[in-house]
Amino acid sequence: MFDFKLEPREQPAKIWLILSPLLALLGTVIVGLFLFRFLGKSPITAFTTLFITPLSSLYGITEIAVKAAPIILIAVGLAVCFQAQVWNIGAEGQFTLGAIFASTVALVFANIDNYIVLLLSLLAGILGGATWASIPAVLKVNFHTNEILTSLMLNYVAVSLLNYLVRGILQDPQGYNFPESAPFSEFASLPSLITGTRLHLGVIFALIAAILIWGMLQQTFFGFSVKVIGASPNAANYAGIKSDRIIWLSLLISGGLAGLAGACEVLGPIGQLRPFISPGYGYAAILAAFVGRLHPLAIILSSLLMALFYVGSELLQIKLGLPLALAGVFQGIVFFFLLAGDLLVYKRIVKSQ
């Protein structure tokens, strides 16, 4: 009698690298059918609202782009870390610190009528994210601390710091005691790209960042070093590649891009600093990075998918009364099926006697 077992492949199966994300999406649709039926809603109506309605108008498409921009910025930075086997799970905190730094500069120089304030605010956002990412870098390089734990815990510290500041020194004195900063001036705000929509310059920054990170990983010695360390730390050490330097640079790049995402979010669609500035972009970006196979250009597409879940879930809440948390549910289901599909990428099914 024959049965089956899995055995490792010598090389990842290229065909399954392409097919597994498609199968993951198909599996998500099938699970979604049962989920919507369980919730008492018509699956056809729900899926139309989730996937089709956001793409049926210019405003819906621009909203997807607005929500995809921070995910792209964060995810391409995480791709650098993950390819080097540096597990930065703290992008949500780095995003938050970028927003705090950018907002502080925008508020301090609120009376300056010059777009230099916008430039300084964006640079401050990058600095804020990189500074927050340097903490797990120091702990890992000097004390061999697990960066997964340190970066993750710093997310909660960042959120607590944000809540403290918007109820303290950054609170709008004329805001009737609401926990938020004063609105930013015109010269500290990202200009709109299309009138009547929230599409802003940060979307362009995200696309440029993805292209630059792709070029860096493909064409520079740093990119080569990242891949060698990720594939074999021992081989990298033998070749004289300094792993500590790669850890530092990858975390700083990742943190800086997450900080830029936070800056663009508060300087763009939000327009001020609030206690809740992210629906979980830092965590969604982890999924986008893996769904995009850590390839910066593929991450653009996977980030658009994550953004579609956000926009579609908002419509599900408005039109069908379903919880907004469905965005995270669908993102998690996609990731689950993608991990399952990876078995076929790295292993083959064979008969055993």
C-alpha positions as CSV (number, residue, x, y, z in Angstrom):
1,M,0.0,0.0,0.0
2,F,1.3,3.4,-1.0
3,D,1.2,6.6,1.1
4,F,2.7,10.0,0.6
5,K,5.3,12.0,2.3
6,L,7.1,15.4,1.9
7,E,10.7,15.6,1.0
8,P,12.8,18.8,0.6
9,R,13.5,20.2,-2.9
10,E,17.0,21.0,-3.9
11,Q,15.8,24.3,-5.2
12,P,12.5,26.2,-4.6
13,A,9.9,25.4,-7.2
14,K,9.6,28.5,-9.4
15,I,6.1,27.5,-10.6
16,W,4.8,27.2,-7.1
17,L,6.4,30.6,-6.1
18,I,4.0,32.1,-8.7
19,L,1.0,29.8,-8.1
20,S,1.0,29.7,-4.3
21,P,-0.1,33.4,-3.9
22,L,-2.9,32.8,-6.4
23,L,-4.0,29.6,-4.5
24,A,-3.9,31.6,-1.3
25,L,-6.2,34.2,-2.7
26,L,-8.5,31.4,-4.0
27,G,-8.5,29.8,-0.6
28,T,-9.3,33.1,1.0
29,V,-12.3,33.6,-1.3
30,I,-13.6,30.1,-0.4
31,V,-13.3,30.7,3.3
32,G,-14.9,34.1,2.9
33,L,-17.9,32.5,1.3
34,F,-18.6,30.4,4.4
35,L,-17.7,33.3,6.7
36,F,-20.2,35.7,5.1
37,R,-22.9,32.9,5.1
38,F,-22.2,32.3,8.8
39,L,-22.6,36.0,9.5
40,G,-26.0,35.9,7.7
41,K,-25.0,38.0,4.7
42,S,-25.2,37.1,1.0
43,P,-21.7,36.0,-0.1
44,I,-22.2,37.5,-3.5
45,T,-23.3,40.9,-2.1
46,A,-20.5,40.9,0.5
47,F,-17.8,40.0,-2.0
48,T,-19.0,42.6,-4.5
49,T,-18.8,45.2,-1.7
50,L,-15.4,44.0,-0.6
51,F,-13.6,43.6,-3.9
52,I,-15.6,45.3,-6.7
53,T,-17.2,48.4,-5.2
54,P,-13.9,50.0,-4.1
55,L,-12.6,49.6,-7.7
56,S,-15.7,51.0,-9.4
57,S,-15.1,54.7,-8.8
58,L,-12.1,57.1,-8.9
59,Y,-12.5,58.0,-5.3
60,G,-12.4,54.3,-4.3
61,I,-9.3,53.7,-6.3
62,T,-7.5,56.7,-4.8
63,E,-8.5,55.5,-1.3
64,I,-6.9,52.2,-2.0
65,A,-3.7,54.0,-3.2
66,V,-3.8,56.2,0.0
67,K,-3.9,53.2,2.3
68,A,-1.4,51.2,0.2
69,A,1.2,54.0,0.4
70,P,2.2,53.5,4.1
71,I,2.1,49.7,3.6
72,I,4.4,49.8,0.7
73,L,6.9,52.1,2.5
74,I,7.0,49.9,5.5
75,A,7.0,46.6,3.7
76,V,9.9,47.3,1.3
77,G,11.9,48.3,4.4
78,L,11.0,45.1,6.1
79,A,12.0,43.2,3.0
80,V,15.5,44.4,3.5
81,C,15.5,43.2,7.1
82,F,13.8,39.9,6.4
83,Q,16.2,39.0,3.5
84,A,19.1,39.5,6.0
85,Q,17.3,37.3,8.6
86,V,16.8,40.4,10.8
87,W,13.2,40.1,12.1
88,N,12.0,43.6,12.6
89,I,8.4,43.3,14.0
90,G,8.5,46.9,15.3
91,A,7.4,48.8,12.2
92,E,4.2,49.9,13.9
93,G,6.2,51.7,16.6
94,Q,8.6,53.1,14.1
95,F,5.7,54.4,12.1
96,T,4.3,56.0,15.2
97,L,7.6,57.7,16.1
98,G,7.9,59.0,12.6
99,A,4.5,60.6,13.0
100,I,5.4,62.1,16.3
101,F,8.7,63.6,15.1
102,A,7.1,65.0,11.9
103,S,4.2,66.5,13.8
104,T,6.5,68.1,16.4
105,V,8.5,69.9,13.6
106,A,5.2,70.9,11.9
107,L,3.9,72.4,15.1
108,V,7.1,74.1,16.2
109,F,7.4,75.9,12.8
110,A,3.7,76.4,12.2
111,N,4.2,80.2,11.7
112,I,6.7,79.8,8.8
113,D,5.1,80.2,5.4
114,N,7.5,78.1,3.4
115,Y,7.5,74.5,2.2
116,I,10.8,74.0,3.9
117,V,8.7,73.1,6.9
118,L,7.2,70.2,5.0
119,L,10.7,69.0,4.0
120,L,12.0,69.3,7.6
121,S,8.9,67.4,8.8
122,L,9.5,64.6,6.4
123,L,13.1,64.3,7.3
124,A,12.2,64.4,11.0
125,G,9.8,61.5,10.4
126,I,12.6,59.4,8.8
127,L,14.8,60.3,11.7
128,G,12.1,59.3,14.3
129,G,11.6,55.9,12.7
130,A,15.3,55.2,12.3
131,T,15.9,56.3,15.9
132,W,13.3,53.9,17.2
133,A,14.7,51.1,15.1
134,S,18.2,51.7,16.4
135,I,17.1,50.5,19.9
136,P,16.7,46.8,18.9
137,A,19.8,47.2,16.7
138,V,21.9,48.3,19.7
139,L,20.5,45.5,21.8
140,K,21.0,42.8,19.2
141,V,24.5,43.8,18.2
142,N,25.9,44.5,21.7
143,F,23.9,42.2,23.8
144,H,22.6,39.5,21.3
145,T,19.1,40.3,22.3
146,N,16.3,38.8,20.2
147,E,15.1,41.6,18.0
148,I,11.7,40.0,17.6
149,L,10.9,40.6,21.2
150,T,12.5,44.0,21.6
151,S,11.1,45.5,18.4
152,L,7.6,44.2,19.2
153,M,7.6,45.5,22.8
154,L,8.6,48.9,21.5
155,N,5.4,49.1,19.5
156,Y,3.4,49.4,22.8
157,V,5.9,51.9,24.2
158,A,5.4,54.1,21.1
159,V,1.6,54.0,21.3
160,S,1.8,54.9,25.0
161,L,4.2,57.8,24.2
162,L,1.8,59.0,21.4
163,N,-1.2,59.0,23.8
164,Y,0.9,60.9,26.4
165,L,1.9,63.6,24.0
166,V,-1.5,64.2,22.4
167,R,-2.9,64.7,25.9
168,G,0.1,66.8,27.0
169,I,2.6,69.1,25.3
170,L,1.3,68.5,21.7
171,Q,-2.4,68.9,22.5
172,D,-4.2,71.7,20.8
173,P,-4.9,74.4,23.4
174,Q,-7.9,75.5,21.4
175,G,-9.1,71.9,20.8
176,Y,-11.8,71.8,23.6
177,N,-9.6,69.2,25.4
178,F,-9.8,66.6,22.6
179,P,-6.6,64.5,22.6
180,E,-5.2,65.8,19.3
181,S,-2.8,68.4,18.0
182,A,-3.6,71.5,16.2
183,P,-4.2,71.1,12.4
184,F,-1.0,71.5,10.4
185,S,-0.5,74.5,8.2
186,E,-0.7,74.4,4.5
187,F,3.1,74.6,4.3
188,A,3.4,71.5,6.5
189,S,0.9,69.4,4.6
190,L,1.4,67.1,1.6
191,P,-0.3,68.5,-1.5
192,S,-3.2,66.6,-3.0
193,L,-2.5,65.1,-6.4
194,I,-6.2,64.9,-7.6
195,T,-8.7,67.5,-6.5
196,G,-11.6,66.1,-4.6
197,T,-9.7,63.0,-3.3
198,R,-7.2,62.3,-0.5
199,L,-4.5,61.1,-2.9
200,H,-1.3,62.8,-1.8
201,L,2.4,63.0,-2.6
202,G,3.2,60.2,-0.2
203,V,1.9,57.7,-2.8
204,I,4.7,58.9,-5.1
205,F,7.2,58.5,-2.3
206,A,6.1,54.9,-1.8
207,L,6.6,54.0,-5.4
208,I,10.0,55.7,-5.6
209,A,11.1,53.9,-2.4
210,A,10.1,50.5,-3.8
211,I,12.0,51.1,-7.0
212,L,15.1,52.4,-5.1
213,I,15.1,49.5,-2.6
214,W,14.8,47.0,-5.5
215,G,17.7,48.6,-7.3
216,M,19.8,48.7,-4.1
217,L,19.2,45.0,-3.4
218,Q,19.9,44.0,-7.0
219,Q,22.8,46.3,-7.9
220,T,24.8,47.2,-4.8
221,F,27.3,45.4,-2.6
222,F,25.0,46.0,0.4
223,G,22.2,44.2,-1.4
224,F,24.5,41.3,-2.2
225,S,25.7,41.2,1.5
226,V,22.1,41.2,2.7
227,K,21.3,38.1,0.5
228,V,24.5,36.3,1.5
229,I,23.9,36.8,5.2
230,G,20.3,35.7,4.8
231,A,21.3,32.5,2.9
232,S,24.3,31.5,5.0
233,P,25.7,33.6,7.9
234,N,28.7,31.3,8.1
235,A,29.5,31.9,4.4
236,A,29.1,35.6,4.9
237,N,31.5,35.6,7.9
238,Y,34.0,33.6,5.8
239,A,33.7,36.1,3.0
240,G,34.5,39.0,5.5
241,I,31.0,40.5,5.4
242,K,30.3,42.2,8.7
243,S,27.0,41.0,10.0
244,D,26.8,43.7,12.7
245,R,27.0,46.4,10.0
246,I,24.2,44.7,7.9
247,I,22.0,44.5,11.0
248,W,22.5,48.2,11.7
249,L,21.9,49.3,8.2
250,S,18.9,47.1,7.5
251,L,17.2,48.2,10.7
252,L,17.9,51.8,10.0
253,I,16.6,51.6,6.5
254,S,13.5,49.8,7.6
255,G,12.9,52.1,10.5
256,G,13.5,55.2,8.4
257,L,11.0,54.1,5.7
258,A,8.4,53.2,8.4
259,G,9.0,56.7,9.9
260,L,8.5,58.3,6.5
261,A,5.2,56.4,6.2
262,G,4.1,57.8,9.6
263,A,5.1,61.3,8.6
264,C,3.2,61.0,5.3
265,E,0.1,59.8,7.1
266,V,-0.1,62.7,9.6
267,L,1.0,65.3,7.1
268,G,-1.3,64.0,4.4
269,P,-4.7,62.4,4.9
270,I,-5.0,63.0,8.7
271,G,-3.6,66.5,8.9
272,Q,-2.8,66.4,12.6
273,L,-1.5,64.1,15.3
274,R,-4.2,61.9,16.9
275,P,-4.1,59.0,19.3
276,F,-5.1,56.6,16.5
277,I,-3.1,57.1,13.3
278,S,-2.7,53.6,12.1
279,P,-5.3,50.8,11.6
280,G,-2.3,48.4,11.9
281,Y,-0.2,49.3,8.9
282,G,2.9,48.0,10.5
283,Y,1.5,44.5,10.9
284,A,-0.2,44.5,7.5
285,A,3.1,45.4,6.0
286,I,4.6,42.2,7.4
287,L,2.0,40.2,5.5
288,A,2.5,42.3,2.4
289,A,6.2,41.7,2.5
290,F,5.8,37.9,2.6
291,V,2.9,37.8,0.1
292,G,5.2,39.8,-2.2
293,R,8.0,37.2,-1.6
294,L,10.2,40.0,-0.2
295,H,10.5,41.5,-3.7
296,P,10.1,45.3,-3.6
297,L,8.2,45.5,-6.9
298,A,5.9,42.6,-6.1
299,I,5.3,44.2,-2.7
300,I,3.5,47.1,-4.5
301,L,0.9,44.6,-5.7
302,S,0.5,42.8,-2.3
303,S,0.2,46.1,-0.5
304,L,-2.6,47.1,-2.9
305,L,-4.3,43.9,-2.0
306,M,-4.0,44.7,1.8
307,A,-5.3,48.2,1.1
308,L,-8.2,46.8,-0.8
309,F,-9.1,44.7,2.3
310,Y,-9.1,47.9,4.4
311,V,-11.3,50.0,2.0
312,G,-13.6,47.0,1.3
313,S,-14.0,46.3,5.0
314,E,-15.0,49.9,5.6
315,L,-17.7,49.6,3.0
316,L,-18.9,46.3,4.5
317,Q,-19.3,48.1,7.8
318,I,-21.2,51.0,6.2
319,K,-23.4,49.0,3.9
320,L,-23.9,45.6,5.6
321,G,-23.1,46.4,9.2
322,L,-20.2,44.0,9.4
323,P,-17.3,44.7,11.8
324,L,-14.3,46.6,10.5
325,A,-12.0,44.0,11.9
326,L,-12.8,41.8,8.9
327,A,-9.9,43.5,7.1
328,G,-7.5,41.9,9.6
329,V,-9.3,38.6,9.3
330,F,-8.9,38.4,5.6
331,Q,-5.3,39.5,5.7
332,G,-4.6,36.7,8.2
333,I,-6.4,34.1,6.1
334,V,-4.4,35.1,3.0
335,F,-1.2,34.7,5.1
336,F,-2.3,31.4,6.4
337,F,-2.9,29.9,3.0
338,L,0.3,31.4,1.7
339,L,2.3,29.6,4.4
340,A,0.5,26.4,3.6
341,G,1.3,26.9,-0.1
342,D,5.0,27.3,0.8
343,L,5.1,23.6,1.6
344,L,4.9,23.0,-2.2
345,V,7.5,25.6,-2.9
346,Y,10.2,24.0,-0.7
347,K,9.0,20.4,-0.6
348,R,7.7,17.8,-3.0
349,I,5.1,15.2,-2.5
350,V,6.4,11.7,-3.1
351,K,5.1,8.2,-2.6
352,S,6.6,6.0,0.1
353,Q,6.2,2.3,0.3
